[in-house]
Amino acid sequence: MIGVLALQGNFSSHVKVLGLLGHNSKLVKSPKDLDDIDGLVIPGGESTTMTKLINRDEKFFESIQSFSKNQPILGTCAGLILMSKDSFDSKVINLGIIDIESTRNAYGRQVHSFDAELSLEHGSKNDSFKASFIRAPKISKVGKNVEVICIHDDFPVAIKDGMHIATTFHPELKNETIIHKLCFGDK
Ligand code: GLN
């Protein structure tokens, strides 16, 4: 069973995509919800709002950090920002689960959102998939043990750090399963 952090933002589309892969999901709203799940999605939304909501329970940040030692986490967009080591914004508390730095809203205000056809660096061209960039961050620094798994316009847009995956885009809005499968497998 895969958990989907469900404090704010776009969590229901992740539940749907996980279902396409045969995974049951569980909405995670408090630290105790992490107990019986095998992986976690931190969805897109607003990283500042999610920071506030996670902070309502003093154990929540630490619980997600210790969960990440043994189980995979997929972070998308705001989820990537929260998982980063640093995003240089005092309104965001970074979990430091992946060795990258990120910059919020890095595509500028006028271009709030766009769709793109992406493909994985080591996949075949047939594996291309559609994804949405919505007030997306950019990855500004990648640690040395981090693998860049997807590039768009010369920027890394998806990375793998150990068992964790993070994307600056939303992979869950077009019924694509490729990123979720990479993180959690299928059944
Ligand atoms: N701009 C948002 C933030 O900084 C992220 C947007 C998203 O998750 N689609 O948190």
Boltz pocket constraint, residues with backbone or C-beta under 6 A from the ligand:
constraints:
  - pocket:
      binder: B
      contacts: [[A, 43], [A, 44], [A, 45], [A, 46], [A, 47], [A, 48], [A, 76], [A, 77], [A, 78], [A, 79], [A, 81], [A, 104], [A, 105], [A, 134], [A, 135], [A, 136], [A, 137]]
      max_distance: 6.0
